[in-house]
Structures are given as structure tokens and as C-alpha cells.
Amino acid sequence: MKGLERKQALILERELAFANAVGAAVFEKPKVSFWMLMVPLLFLHFIYRMQKFKNGRMRFDQEFMITRRKAMDLAVEALETGVKPNIDRIAGESGLTDALEKPYASWLKALVEYYTDLLAATGDSFESLVRSAYRNRTNYLLALNRLNAVEKEFYAALKPQMASTEGAASVIATIEEQSRRLRRELAESAFA
């Protein structure tokens, strides 16, 4: 595997782990109770709920990664060709509403910049890429705070469009909270 492909795999692997951790906070895992063991019909219901949980988590991870994979592809292409992507054009072609287009472009741009920094760094692990790209915890926290801010702007623009979806505001709040927490922990571990 070439150097750039290896770094891309390391970064996407970390992003998928991030998606899994956020998804774990969003979805409540069903628990087995004493009565389920005593009444087989209840256990069948538990199996159904567990399958629904697993399918929901897989779908969440896939959808959570869509923009991240797109940003990664753009960052790789920019490094290989030396041409910066036209983020505004890409956001305009995304099929999003006008209210979401600008916040999406900001989010996509921040992700592309973040991935470009990591892909241009040297290292054989995600943490070593982070240390090479950002040099210290403060610089890395600034980059992560930028990601948190643009994601929050995107979600703020998304909330009115999801007002009729029950629980959407709560899910978005959980995603934002978990993202901040996980990124802070990531910065702590990368520069420990």
C-alpha cells in the first residue's frame, strides 16, 4: 500500500471509530431482563429490538461517513493534482436546500483542510500523523474546535428542516456533545 493510501486508511479508520462512538451514544442498546429468559416471547421481542439496533447503528455509521469520505477523496485528489477543489461548486451540486448549502460548504472545506493536513504529514499511525501535522496539543485543539464549530453551524441549519422529525433535536445535540468530547479525548491521547 502506497504512503498516501496508507495514511488515508489510517484516517478513515479513526473516523469510523469516531462514528461508532457517536452512534453508541445516539442509539440505546436493548438490555436482557430476567423476564426475557422466563418468557420466550419476550426474548423474541428482544432479538427483534437488537437486530433493529444493529441495523440502525450500521446505517448511522454509513451516513455519518458520507461527507467525511467525500472530503477525504477531495483532499487526496488535491494532493495528487495540486489543484484545490471548488467546494462551493461541489456543495451547490449536492442537492441540499439553499439554507444548508453554505453551512455544508464550510463543513466540507474544514474537513478537506483537516484531512489534507494529516495526509501531508509523516507518520505510521494516526497519532503520529496528528503530531507531525499540528506539532502540539493547542494547534490540534484549534483544528478540532474548527471542525466542531462548522459541524454545529451545519446542524443548526439542519434543525429547522427536521423540526417535524420526532427526537431529531435530541439526536443532533447528542452528536454535537459526543463529537466535542471525543475530539477532546483524541487530542489528549495524541499528545499524551
Backbone torsions as a table, in degrees:
resi	resn	phi	psi	omega
1	MET	NA	129.9	-180.0
2	LYS	-66.6	161.6	-177.3
3	GLY	-55.8	-48.6	-178.5
4	LEU	-65.4	-41.2	178.4
5	GLU	-64.2	-39.1	179.4
6	ARG	-63.8	-45.8	178.9
7	LYS	-64.0	-40.5	178.0
8	GLN	-59.7	-44.7	179.4
9	ALA	-63.2	-41.8	178.8
10	LEU	-61.7	-43.4	-177.8
11	ILE	-68.4	-46.2	-179.7
12	LEU	-66.0	-34.0	176.1
13	GLU	-62.0	-43.2	178.8
14	ARG	-67.3	-38.9	178.8
15	GLU	-66.2	-36.5	177.1
16	LEU	-68.0	-39.2	175.4
17	ALA	-62.8	-38.0	176.3
18	PHE	-62.2	-46.6	178.5
19	ALA	-60.2	-42.0	178.8
20	ASN	-62.1	-42.4	-179.5
21	ALA	-67.1	-40.9	177.3
22	VAL	-65.6	-44.1	179.0
23	GLY	-60.2	-36.0	178.6
24	ALA	-63.5	-31.7	178.4
25	ALA	-79.4	-28.7	-177.3
26	VAL	-78.8	-41.0	-175.8
27	PHE	-101.8	131.7	177.4
28	GLU	-88.3	121.7	-179.1
29	LYS	-77.2	130.1	178.2
30	PRO	-62.7	146.7	-179.7
31	LYS	-116.0	147.4	177.6
32	VAL	-81.2	134.2	175.8
33	SER	-111.3	166.1	178.4
34	PHE	-57.1	-40.4	-176.2
35	TRP	-67.1	-27.8	179.0
36	MET	-65.3	-32.5	178.8
37	LEU	-74.8	-28.4	-178.1
38	MET	-86.0	-31.2	-177.2
39	VAL	-119.2	103.1	-175.3
40	PRO	-54.8	-33.4	179.9
41	LEU	-62.2	-37.6	176.7
42	LEU	-66.3	-36.0	179.0
43	PHE	-67.3	-37.0	176.2
44	LEU	-62.2	-40.2	175.9
45	HIS	-62.6	-40.1	177.3
46	PHE	-60.8	-44.1	179.4
47	ILE	-61.3	-41.7	177.3
48	TYR	-60.8	-47.1	-179.9
49	ARG	-64.9	-36.5	179.2
50	MET	-66.9	-40.2	177.9
51	GLN	-64.7	-41.7	177.6
52	LYS	-62.4	-40.3	177.1
53	PHE	-61.1	-48.7	-179.0
54	LYS	-62.8	-43.6	178.6
55	ASN	-64.2	-40.6	178.1
56	GLY	-63.1	-42.6	179.0
57	ARG	-64.7	-42.7	179.5
58	MET	-63.3	-43.8	179.8
59	ARG	-65.4	-41.0	177.6
60	PHE	-58.5	-49.1	-179.7
61	ASP	-58.8	-44.6	-179.7
62	GLN	-61.9	-46.3	-177.8
63	GLU	-72.6	-34.1	177.8
64	PHE	-63.0	-30.9	-176.2
65	MET	-88.5	-10.2	-175.2
66	ILE	-56.0	-56.2	-178.4
67	THR	-66.4	-37.0	179.1
68	ARG	-64.5	-41.3	177.7
69	ARG	-67.1	-40.0	177.7
70	LYS	-61.6	-45.9	179.0
71	ALA	-62.7	-39.9	178.7
72	MET	-63.0	-44.8	178.5
73	ASP	-59.9	-41.1	179.2
74	LEU	-66.1	-39.9	178.9
75	ALA	-65.6	-43.1	178.6
76	VAL	-63.1	-46.4	179.8
77	GLU	-60.7	-41.1	179.8
78	ALA	-64.2	-40.8	178.8
79	LEU	-68.5	-37.3	-178.6
80	GLU	-74.0	-35.4	-175.5
81	THR	-101.2	-19.6	-176.0
82	GLY	77.6	11.1	-178.6
83	VAL	-112.2	125.6	177.8
84	LYS	-71.0	140.2	179.3
85	PRO	-71.9	150.2	176.2
86	ASN	-88.0	87.9	-174.2
87	ILE	-62.2	-40.4	-179.1
88	ASP	-62.3	-40.6	178.0
89	ARG	-65.4	-43.8	-179.7
90	ILE	-62.5	-42.6	178.3
91	ALA	-65.0	-37.5	178.5
92	GLY	-65.0	-29.2	-179.7
93	GLU	-90.4	2.4	-174.3
94	SER	-76.1	-15.4	-178.9
95	GLY	84.3	8.0	178.5
96	LEU	-79.6	160.8	177.1
97	THR	-68.4	163.2	179.6
98	ASP	-57.7	-37.9	-179.0
99	ALA	-65.1	-27.1	-178.4
100	LEU	-95.3	-19.6	-172.0
101	GLU	-59.9	-49.4	-178.0
102	LYS	-66.4	-47.7	177.4
103	PRO	-62.6	-34.0	177.2
104	TYR	-65.6	-42.2	179.0
105	ALA	-61.6	-41.7	178.3
106	SER	-63.0	-42.8	179.7
107	TRP	-65.2	-47.3	-179.7
108	LEU	-61.2	-42.2	179.6
109	LYS	-62.2	-44.8	179.6
110	ALA	-63.1	-40.7	177.5
111	LEU	-65.1	-42.9	179.2
112	VAL	-61.1	-44.0	179.1
113	GLU	-63.3	-42.4	179.4
114	TYR	-62.6	-48.9	179.6
115	TYR	-66.1	-37.1	178.4
116	THR	-62.5	-43.2	176.9
117	ASP	-57.7	-46.2	-177.9
118	LEU	-69.5	-40.2	-179.7
119	LEU	-68.3	-29.4	179.8
120	ALA	-82.3	-11.4	-178.5
121	ALA	-79.9	169.4	176.2
122	THR	-110.2	144.3	178.4
123	GLY	157.8	163.5	-179.3
124	ASP	-118.0	10.0	173.8
125	SER	-143.1	164.4	179.1
126	PHE	-60.3	-44.7	-178.1
127	GLU	-61.4	-40.3	179.4
128	SER	-69.3	-32.5	174.4
129	LEU	-64.0	-43.1	179.2
130	VAL	-62.0	-47.6	-179.1
131	ARG	-63.3	-38.6	178.7
132	SER	-68.1	-41.7	-176.3
133	ALA	-74.8	-37.9	-170.5
134	TYR	-112.7	-11.6	173.4
135	ARG	67.5	-34.8	179.2
136	ASN	-151.8	165.4	-175.9
137	ARG	-60.8	-39.3	-178.3
138	THR	-61.2	-47.1	178.6
139	ASN	-61.9	-39.4	-179.5
140	TYR	-69.6	-41.1	177.3
141	LEU	-62.1	-36.4	176.6
142	LEU	-62.5	-42.4	178.4
143	ALA	-65.2	-42.5	179.6
144	LEU	-68.0	-37.6	176.7
145	ASN	-64.0	-34.9	176.1
146	ARG	-63.2	-44.9	176.9
147	LEU	-60.6	-44.7	178.5
148	ASN	-59.3	-42.7	-177.1
149	ALA	-65.4	-45.6	-178.1
150	VAL	-71.5	-33.3	174.8
151	GLU	-65.6	-40.8	179.1
152	LYS	-62.7	-40.6	177.0
153	GLU	-62.0	-42.9	179.3
154	PHE	-63.7	-47.1	-179.7
155	TYR	-64.3	-35.5	177.5
156	ALA	-62.9	-38.5	177.2
157	ALA	-72.3	-28.5	-178.8
158	LEU	-77.0	-34.1	-175.0
159	LYS	-52.9	-48.7	-179.4
160	PRO	-60.6	-31.3	-179.3
161	GLN	-77.1	-16.2	-179.9
162	MET	-110.3	14.9	-176.3
163	ALA	-57.5	-32.2	-178.5
164	SER	-83.1	-7.8	179.2
165	THR	-87.9	116.7	-177.1
166	GLU	-61.6	128.5	176.1
167	GLY	82.5	-0.9	-176.5
168	ALA	-61.6	-43.6	-178.9
169	ALA	-62.1	-39.1	179.2
170	SER	-67.0	-41.6	178.6
171	VAL	-63.6	-45.1	179.7
172	ILE	-62.0	-43.3	178.7
173	ALA	-61.2	-40.8	178.3
174	THR	-64.9	-43.2	178.6
175	ILE	-60.7	-46.3	-179.9
176	GLU	-62.1	-46.5	-178.7
177	GLU	-63.1	-47.4	-179.6
178	GLN	-65.9	-37.6	178.6
179	SER	-61.4	-46.8	178.4
180	ARG	-60.1	-47.2	-178.1
181	ARG	-62.6	-47.4	-177.9
182	LEU	-65.5	-38.5	178.9
183	ARG	-68.0	-38.5	177.3
184	ARG	-62.0	-44.2	178.3
185	GLU	-63.8	-37.6	178.5
186	LEU	-62.2	-44.1	178.4
187	ALA	-63.9	-39.4	178.7
188	GLU	-62.9	-45.4	-176.7
189	SER	-72.7	-33.3	-178.4
190	ALA	-68.8	-30.9	-178.0
191	PHE	-116.0	31.3	179.8
192	ALA	-74.6	NA	NA
